[in-house]
Amino acid sequence: MKKLLWAMLLSGQAWAQPGLALVNATIHPGGGQPALQANLILKGDRIQAISQEVPAGFQVQNLSGQHLYPGLVESDSWLGLSEIDAIRGGNDFAEVSDNNADLRPELSLNPDSELLPVARSAGVLTAALQPVGGRFAGQVAVMSLTGWTPEDMRLMASPGVVVNWPNWDHKEDEKARKHWKEQLAQMEDRIEEARAYAQLPETQRPVRPELASLAGKKLYIHADTKFQIESALEFCKRLKVQWVLVGGAEAAQLIPELAAEQVDIIYTQVYRLPAHDYQDEDIYYHTPALLKAGGLRVALAGPGSHDNARWLPQLAAAAWAHGWNEAEAIDSITCVPCQILGLTDQGRLAAGQRATLIATSGPLLDGRTRVTRAWVKGEEISLDDRQKQLYRRYRNKPGLNSKP
């Protein structure tokens, strides 16, 4: 019996799975590479090659007329942390205290949420969960939207801590200004305390998870107004903290300063309405192109929510129509979010990258296009969801289309 098991292990044939060749598709590699007509070769959970040939022994699936793209990435989300807004007990995206740096949102993720399949149907296969409660809101969790458990769905260690930047309206009184300065001082004290904690010998460190989680971490700062962004720039430069701007409604007013500090931006305000009556109605549609032209790396995301991820292609299409080219718009929801989050082995269709991708019926940013198939880590997943189920159920309801 032992000899038989050893023979099976050495041969590898007992558990070996044949590779998969997706042939005759238009492949969009991303990362600035042009589209090409070729075959995408998958082996295990990785992309093996883009080739005109099909290796012997590989399964072949003909995708003639379809397009292949990297899976979309929603980089500011509460997907799986809330199901129904009105049911407070099911909302797990915020805590009540001010310092929640050790909060791990993936531990509250519901893998069976009805909203995850809806997002997957739109091609969104990865999400960065960003909690919202308190000044230090919690850690960023980069998750696959397919899996049995949160541990199974987590793709990497947390890339940073979410910070809700304090604001002060200059029309407010001196008391408000003083309170704003106190908030900044408290944040600085917390960061310096975390740094001091990290320098202690490991045997002498007290159990302080909120400090251990903050020490040396990149900050994902949520800020929209020029005043907020300007003060965040000064604060992080002075303390030598790496950070990513999330939101960025008025970031176009500080492009040189942001570029000088090489600040990445997760822009969430494409659908925002103008703040003043003298502003153009499409001012926030143009902002991504302005930021990109200024030398900044920009990813697009919907405003943090539990159900808006499915609109990612429309957000990118709006940015394309207002200054970006098509490739830049697609990269902003595929490879650029992965670069900003540090997910280096995903986001492009290239050899060695994780085989997480989608097939579409046409160009991704065309409103008529539908996502037809999807693969996560090399395995094809179902694109069925509750909305499609209800559509099928009621499409042929007796009397629905009958005439009176």
Legacy VTK file of the C-alpha trace (Angstrom):
# vtk DataFile Version 3.0
C-alpha trace
ASCII
DATASET POLYDATA
POINTS 404 float
0.000 0.000 0.000
2.826 2.397 0.892
4.554 1.642 -2.391
1.353 2.459 -4.277
0.963 5.805 -2.486
4.589 6.732 -3.144
4.179 5.872 -6.798
1.085 8.096 -7.022
2.860 10.983 -5.296
5.894 10.751 -7.529
3.869 10.533 -10.701
1.601 13.403 -9.696
-1.062 12.001 -11.968
-3.508 11.170 -9.194
-4.135 14.830 -8.422
-2.861 16.551 -11.562
-5.409 18.796 -13.244
-5.179 19.545 -16.947
-4.435 23.124 -17.918
-7.015 25.314 -19.637
-6.648 27.159 -22.938
-9.091 29.996 -23.664
-8.790 30.334 -27.417
-9.789 32.822 -30.129
-10.613 35.646 -27.709
-9.549 39.280 -27.891
-7.178 39.586 -24.940
-6.744 42.895 -23.113
-3.582 42.368 -20.995
-3.783 45.744 -19.232
-0.879 47.763 -17.893
-0.528 49.726 -21.126
-0.278 46.669 -23.368
-2.399 46.678 -26.548
-5.210 44.181 -27.136
-4.401 41.151 -29.259
-6.082 38.115 -30.779
-4.508 35.097 -29.074
-4.994 32.222 -26.651
-4.783 32.601 -22.886
-3.162 29.578 -21.242
-4.074 28.854 -17.596
-2.380 26.303 -15.368
-3.597 25.854 -11.809
-4.311 29.276 -10.286
-1.881 31.128 -12.583
-1.669 32.390 -16.124
0.991 30.368 -17.887
1.232 32.309 -21.152
-0.442 34.301 -23.894
0.255 32.266 -26.991
-0.821 31.487 -30.519
-0.320 27.791 -29.759
-2.205 25.455 -27.428
-0.035 23.114 -25.301
-0.722 19.419 -25.715
-3.122 17.944 -23.179
-4.799 21.236 -22.240
-8.566 21.599 -22.190
-9.739 23.994 -24.887
-12.623 26.432 -24.582
-13.504 28.497 -27.632
-14.276 32.145 -26.800
-14.579 33.387 -30.348
-16.074 36.889 -30.468
-15.530 37.497 -26.752
-13.082 39.719 -24.866
-10.895 38.776 -21.905
-10.046 41.306 -19.189
-8.485 41.103 -15.722
-11.118 40.843 -12.988
-12.367 44.236 -11.803
-11.283 45.580 -8.408
-13.496 47.720 -6.148
-10.958 49.498 -3.951
-13.294 51.211 -1.439
-16.113 48.949 -0.374
-18.256 47.462 2.396
-19.302 44.463 0.334
-20.306 41.604 2.610
-20.292 43.828 5.712
-23.887 44.971 5.346
-26.929 43.434 3.725
-29.875 45.724 4.488
-29.181 49.294 5.638
-32.301 49.513 7.786
-31.245 46.533 9.934
-28.641 48.074 12.194
-27.521 44.787 13.720
-26.320 43.593 10.318
-24.158 46.636 9.594
-20.590 45.642 10.439
-18.645 48.371 8.625
-18.153 50.767 11.561
-17.180 50.669 15.243
-18.049 53.301 17.817
-14.643 54.096 19.352
-12.203 56.633 17.929
-9.158 54.375 17.546
-10.005 51.123 15.756
-6.664 50.601 14.020
-6.698 46.904 14.924
-10.175 46.293 13.482
-10.119 43.554 10.831
-13.250 43.949 8.682
-12.773 40.602 6.950
-13.720 38.854 10.195
-17.241 40.259 9.783
-17.499 39.448 6.083
-20.505 37.328 5.148
-19.372 34.986 2.337
-23.026 34.144 1.647
-24.143 37.739 1.155
-26.610 38.133 -1.716
-24.696 41.222 -2.837
-21.444 39.417 -3.655
-22.929 37.484 -6.635
-24.443 40.740 -7.953
-20.995 42.354 -7.916
-19.449 39.294 -9.549
-22.057 39.477 -12.328
-20.643 42.904 -13.200
-17.102 41.506 -13.322
-16.025 42.686 -9.859
-14.005 39.790 -8.450
-11.909 41.589 -5.815
-12.709 44.234 -3.215
-10.740 46.267 -0.681
-12.890 46.546 2.437
-12.475 49.925 4.142
-14.386 50.444 7.416
-15.615 53.920 8.313
-16.075 54.339 12.093
-13.822 56.540 14.227
-10.709 58.527 13.367
-8.611 55.385 12.810
-11.388 53.280 11.314
-9.623 49.940 10.891
-7.453 47.980 8.528
-7.895 47.653 4.783
-8.797 44.060 3.866
-8.146 42.916 0.285
-10.607 40.129 -0.451
-11.645 37.840 -3.259
-15.419 37.877 -3.709
-15.465 34.099 -4.057
-14.813 31.619 -1.276
-16.232 29.622 1.608
-14.803 31.580 4.542
-13.198 35.001 5.138
-9.846 33.280 5.661
-10.218 31.561 2.301
-11.160 34.843 0.594
-8.362 37.033 1.977
-5.728 37.641 -0.709
-2.957 39.341 1.264
-2.026 40.933 4.558
-3.621 44.310 5.207
-1.847 47.046 3.199
-2.725 49.831 5.632
-5.066 51.568 8.062
-8.103 53.677 7.151
-8.151 57.241 8.517
-11.105 59.627 8.389
-9.455 63.031 8.116
-10.923 65.792 10.307
-12.383 68.843 8.621
-12.879 72.418 9.688
-15.074 74.834 7.808
-13.440 78.258 7.896
-16.869 79.804 8.397
-17.054 78.129 11.806
-15.932 79.808 15.000
-12.625 79.714 16.838
-13.866 76.893 19.054
-14.262 74.647 16.008
-10.767 75.519 14.769
-9.312 74.679 18.156
-11.137 71.337 18.184
-9.742 70.522 14.721
-6.183 71.227 15.881
-6.726 69.031 18.933
-7.821 66.178 16.676
-4.635 66.484 14.608
-2.538 66.533 17.774
-4.247 63.365 19.019
-3.561 61.634 15.706
0.095 62.630 15.838
0.395 61.372 19.418
-1.160 58.050 18.402
1.248 57.576 15.486
4.292 58.476 17.586
3.104 56.137 20.337
2.783 53.312 17.797
6.308 53.982 16.542
7.689 53.906 20.073
5.778 50.689 20.754
7.326 49.013 17.696
10.838 49.903 18.907
10.387 48.128 22.241
11.925 44.658 22.571
9.228 42.131 21.774
9.383 40.665 25.283
8.688 44.091 26.820
5.711 45.092 24.703
2.358 45.220 26.483
-0.652 43.827 24.653
-1.751 46.862 22.625
-3.186 45.603 19.312
-4.315 49.104 18.283
-0.668 50.246 18.400
0.797 47.100 16.843
-1.625 47.432 13.924
-0.736 51.077 13.309
3.058 50.985 13.564
4.737 51.427 10.181
1.500 51.062 8.226
0.474 53.094 5.202
-2.529 55.334 5.857
-5.573 55.314 3.570
-6.819 58.825 4.270
-10.402 59.693 3.376
-10.517 63.377 2.481
-12.395 65.425 -0.112
-12.008 69.165 0.432
-8.945 71.139 -0.543
-8.408 72.084 3.094
-8.493 68.449 4.233
-6.111 67.273 1.511
-3.718 70.175 2.083
-3.562 69.541 5.827
-3.093 65.784 5.243
-0.190 66.556 2.893
1.529 68.733 5.500
0.868 66.248 8.310
2.171 63.173 6.482
5.179 64.991 5.060
6.183 66.229 8.501
5.768 62.811 10.124
7.191 60.948 7.087
4.120 58.761 6.749
3.231 57.002 3.499
-0.378 57.502 2.521
-3.054 57.027 -0.127
-5.771 59.605 -0.738
-9.272 58.104 -0.840
-12.099 60.322 -2.104
-10.216 63.302 -3.512
-13.102 65.433 -4.767
-10.993 68.621 -4.829
-7.615 66.938 -5.397
-7.252 68.633 -8.794
-6.539 71.895 -6.950
-3.383 70.379 -5.403
-1.903 68.331 -8.236
1.696 69.665 -8.006
1.822 69.132 -4.242
0.377 65.604 -4.469
2.708 64.677 -7.332
5.740 65.953 -5.418
4.917 63.524 -2.576
3.975 60.713 -5.008
0.567 60.231 -3.403
-1.628 57.564 -4.982
-5.336 58.333 -5.279
-8.428 56.143 -5.048
-10.922 58.556 -6.588
-14.523 57.930 -5.507
-16.300 61.124 -6.597
-17.071 60.658 -10.297
-20.831 60.890 -9.693
-20.609 63.748 -7.188
-22.682 66.867 -7.825
-20.910 70.251 -8.073
-20.447 71.910 -4.705
-20.989 75.451 -6.055
-23.349 76.904 -8.632
-20.481 78.426 -10.629
-18.807 75.042 -11.225
-19.305 73.016 -14.394
-21.771 70.180 -13.977
-19.161 67.650 -15.159
-16.263 68.928 -13.036
-15.867 65.648 -11.166
-15.992 63.616 -14.374
-12.908 65.498 -15.604
-10.916 65.204 -12.372
-9.406 61.713 -13.023
-7.933 62.888 -16.338
-6.486 66.002 -14.703
-4.905 63.954 -11.933
-3.446 61.453 -14.400
-2.046 64.233 -16.589
-0.355 65.648 -13.487
1.644 62.439 -13.019
-0.511 60.824 -10.335
-1.557 57.174 -10.158
-5.360 57.044 -10.003
-7.764 54.182 -9.340
-11.527 54.577 -9.572
-13.995 53.335 -6.981
-17.601 53.918 -6.097
-18.358 55.886 -2.931
-17.859 53.443 -0.040
-20.987 51.305 0.190
-22.186 47.729 0.280
-23.990 47.688 -3.063
-22.403 50.108 -5.578
-19.538 47.945 -6.835
-21.532 46.844 -9.881
-21.281 50.376 -11.300
-17.489 50.266 -11.741
-17.540 49.899 -15.556
-19.915 52.876 -15.817
-17.634 55.002 -13.652
-14.681 54.158 -15.875
-16.729 54.854 -19.003
-17.655 58.310 -17.671
-13.983 59.080 -17.016
-13.116 57.843 -20.518
-15.670 60.238 -21.989
-14.106 63.151 -20.100
-10.402 63.035 -20.896
-8.975 59.579 -20.330
-8.315 57.136 -23.115
-9.997 53.735 -23.009
-6.921 51.841 -21.780
-6.375 54.271 -18.883
-10.009 53.966 -17.847
-9.874 50.157 -17.849
-6.565 50.121 -15.962
-8.131 52.329 -13.273
-10.454 49.476 -12.247
-8.092 46.545 -12.875
-4.305 46.833 -12.571
-3.948 50.283 -10.937
-5.998 49.374 -7.822
-3.840 46.252 -7.451
-0.684 48.359 -7.685
-1.933 50.823 -5.071
-3.031 48.044 -2.714
0.191 46.061 -3.191
-1.509 43.067 -4.823
1.369 42.606 -7.237
0.364 39.233 -8.710
-3.064 40.302 -9.941
-4.575 42.936 -12.217
-3.006 42.038 -15.579
-3.253 39.176 -18.032
0.373 38.094 -18.160
2.484 35.044 -17.389
2.785 34.441 -13.644
-0.227 36.550 -12.724
-3.104 35.079 -10.748
-5.746 33.685 -13.120
-8.578 35.970 -12.026
-10.312 37.287 -15.136
-13.584 37.873 -16.942
-14.960 37.270 -20.435
-17.322 39.851 -21.922
-19.587 39.983 -24.931
-17.919 43.164 -26.206
-15.655 46.052 -25.136
-15.823 46.414 -21.366
-16.856 50.068 -21.255
-19.659 49.721 -23.804
-22.949 49.972 -21.905
-24.410 47.126 -23.978
-21.653 44.695 -22.987
-22.370 41.875 -20.549
-19.986 39.777 -18.506
-20.473 36.248 -19.808
-17.970 34.176 -17.801
-15.452 34.593 -14.976
-12.525 32.706 -13.477
-11.082 33.156 -9.992
-7.687 31.597 -9.289
-8.065 29.522 -12.419
-11.491 28.094 -11.582
-14.632 29.157 -13.426
-17.336 30.555 -11.146
-21.075 30.948 -11.519
-22.374 34.387 -12.473
-25.895 33.699 -11.287
-27.338 36.018 -8.640
-30.594 36.841 -6.896
-31.558 39.553 -9.368
-31.240 37.136 -12.287
-33.164 34.493 -10.372
-36.038 36.890 -9.736
-35.986 37.969 -13.371
-36.349 34.363 -14.518
-39.034 33.689 -11.933
-41.293 36.595 -12.894
-40.532 36.818 -16.612
-43.236 34.285 -17.432
-45.578 34.972 -14.536
-49.115 34.025 -15.590
-51.090 37.085 -16.626
-48.077 39.391 -16.487
-48.167 40.135 -20.197
-51.839 39.393 -20.808
-54.076 42.075 -22.234
-57.174 43.205 -20.303
LINES 1 405
404 0 1 2 3 4 5 6 7 8 9 10 11 12 13 14 15 16 17 18 19 20 21 22 23 24 25 26 27 28 29 30 31 32 33 34 35 36 37 38 39 40 41 42 43 44 45 46 47 48 49 50 51 52 53 54 55 56 57 58 59 60 61 62 63 64 65 66 67 68 69 70 71 72 73 74 75 76 77 78 79 80 81 82 83 84 85 86 87 88 89 90 91 92 93 94 95 96 97 98 99 100 101 102 103 104 105 106 107 108 109 110 111 112 113 114 115 116 117 118 119 120 121 122 123 124 125 126 127 128 129 130 131 132 133 134 135 136 137 138 139 140 141 142 143 144 145 146 147 148 149 150 151 152 153 154 155 156 157 158 159 160 161 162 163 164 165 166 167 168 169 170 171 172 173 174 175 176 177 178 179 180 181 182 183 184 185 186 187 188 189 190 191 192 193 194 195 196 197 198 199 200 201 202 203 204 205 206 207 208 209 210 211 212 213 214 215 216 217 218 219 220 221 222 223 224 225 226 227 228 229 230 231 232 233 234 235 236 237 238 239 240 241 242 243 244 245 246 247 248 249 250 251 252 253 254 255 256 257 258 259 260 261 262 263 264 265 266 267 268 269 270 271 272 273 274 275 276 277 278 279 280 281 282 283 284 285 286 287 288 289 290 291 292 293 294 295 296 297 298 299 300 301 302 303 304 305 306 307 308 309 310 311 312 313 314 315 316 317 318 319 320 321 322 323 324 325 326 327 328 329 330 331 332 333 334 335 336 337 338 339 340 341 342 343 344 345 346 347 348 349 350 351 352 353 354 355 356 357 358 359 360 361 362 363 364 365 366 367 368 369 370 371 372 373 374 375 376 377 378 379 380 381 382 383 384 385 386 387 388 389 390 391 392 393 394 395 396 397 398 399 400 401 402 403
